[in-house]
């Protein structure tokens, strides 16, 4: 089956990209199994560097609201992957948060824990922080006996 890294599918109006090599298993002479993991655009944020906007240090403490911190994370992401913006973010009190050599993905995880929210993005564009549970969707096609995790 000719499938390569960076191939993509569209599901629910959004693109999901194959970011790693598919797993392949030959189960019999004429039966093959492929495991393909297609990831949403938010996965592009997970390994982006995160630094202080003025000092460019990677170890620092800031005081702000959830919106302030999400904006900083998005600003950092846009340094190497433009087009991101802040979506719906609940109003929160200000907090002091320590950041130590983190990626944008690490920061989003930390913010989710610190403010008891979850983050998601519907395609490349806005990062949303909400109190609702977003769970991955799993669907399968019996025709190919292949499961896709989105």
C-alpha positions in Angstrom: 0.0 0.0 0.0 1.7 3.3 -1.1 1.5 5.4 2.0 4.2 7.9 3.1 4.9 10.2 6.0 3.1 13.6 5.4 0.2 11.9 3.6 -3.1 13.1 5.0 -6.8 12.4 5.2 -9.7 14.7 5.7 -12.2 13.8 8.4 -15.0 16.0 9.7 -13.7 18.9 7.6 -10.2 18.8 9.1 -6.9 17.5 7.8 -5.0 14.8 9.8 -1.4 14.1 8.8 0.6 10.9 8.9 3.7 12.1 10.9 5.5 8.8 11.3 6.1 5.7 9.3 3.1 3.3 9.1 3.5 -0.1 10.9 3.1 -3.0 8.6 2.5 -6.7 9.5 2.2 -9.6 7.1 -0.3 -11.9 8.7 -0.5 -14.5 5.9 0.5 -14.9 2.2 -2.4 -12.6 1.1 -3.3 -10.8 4.3 -1.6 -7.6 5.5 -2.2 -5.3 8.4 -1.3 -1.6 8.4 -1.4 0.6 11.4 -1.6 4.3 10.4 -1.7 7.1 13.0 -3.0 10.4 11.5 -2.5 13.4 13.8 -4.3 16.7 13.9 -2.6 20.1 13.5 -2.2 20.5 17.2 0.6 17.9 17.1 2.7 20.4 15.2 2.8 22.5 18.4 4.0 19.8 20.7 7.7 20.0 19.9 8.1 23.8 19.3 10.5 25.6 21.6 9.2 27.9 24.4 11.1 30.9 25.6 10.5 34.2 27.5 9.4 36.9 24.9 11.9 39.5 26.0 14.9 37.7 27.5 14.7 34.6 25.3 15.5 32.5 28.4 14.0 29.1 28.6 13.9 29.1 32.5 11.7 31.8 33.9 8.7 32.7 36.1 5.7 34.7 34.9 2.5 36.0 36.4 -0.6 36.0 34.2 -4.0 34.6 33.4 -4.6 31.5 31.4 -5.2 33.7 28.3 -1.9 35.5 28.8 0.0 32.1 29.0 -1.9 30.7 26.0 -1.0 33.8 24.0 2.6 33.4 24.9 2.5 29.7 23.8 0.9 30.6 20.5 3.4 33.4 20.0 6.3 30.9 20.5 4.6 28.4 18.1 4.2 31.1 15.4 8.0 31.7 15.4 8.5 28.4 13.5 4.9 27.4 12.4 2.9 30.6 11.5 -0.9 30.7 11.5 -1.8 29.9 15.1 -4.1 32.1 17.2 -5.8 32.0 20.6 -9.3 30.7 20.5 -11.8 30.5 23.3 -10.1 30.7 26.7 -12.0 31.0 30.0 -11.4 33.9 32.3 -9.1 32.9 35.2 -7.4 34.6 38.1 -3.7 35.4 37.7 -1.1 32.8 38.7 2.6 32.6 39.1 4.0 29.8 36.9 7.6 28.6 36.5 8.7 27.4 33.1 11.8 25.3 32.8 13.2 24.3 29.4 9.8 23.3 28.0 8.2 22.9 24.6 4.9 24.5 23.6 3.3 21.1 24.1 4.8 20.9 27.6 3.5 24.4 28.3 -0.1 23.5 27.1 0.0 20.4 29.3 1.2 22.5 32.3 -1.5 25.1 31.7 -4.2 22.4 31.5 -3.1 21.1 34.9 -2.6 24.4 36.6 -6.0 25.8 35.5 -8.0 22.5 35.3 -8.8 22.8 31.6 -8.0 20.9 28.5 -6.7 22.2 25.2 -7.6 21.3 21.6 -7.6 22.8 18.1 -9.9 22.1 15.3 -7.4 22.3 12.4 -4.5 24.7 12.2 -5.6 28.0 13.6 -6.9 28.6 17.1 -5.9 26.9 20.3 -8.8 26.4 22.6 -8.7 25.9 26.4 -12.0 24.4 27.8 -13.2 22.6 30.8 -14.9 19.9 28.7 -13.4 16.6 28.0 -12.1 16.1 24.5 -11.4 12.4 23.7 -9.7 11.0 20.6 -12.1 9.4 18.1 -11.5 5.9 16.9 -13.0 4.5 13.8 -12.3 1.5 11.7 -13.0 0.2 8.2 -13.8 -3.5 8.0 -13.0 -3.3 4.2 -9.4 -2.8 5.0 -9.4 -4.1 8.6 -7.5 -1.0 9.6 -8.1 1.3 12.5 -7.4 5.0 12.4 -6.9 7.0 15.5 -7.7 10.6 15.2 
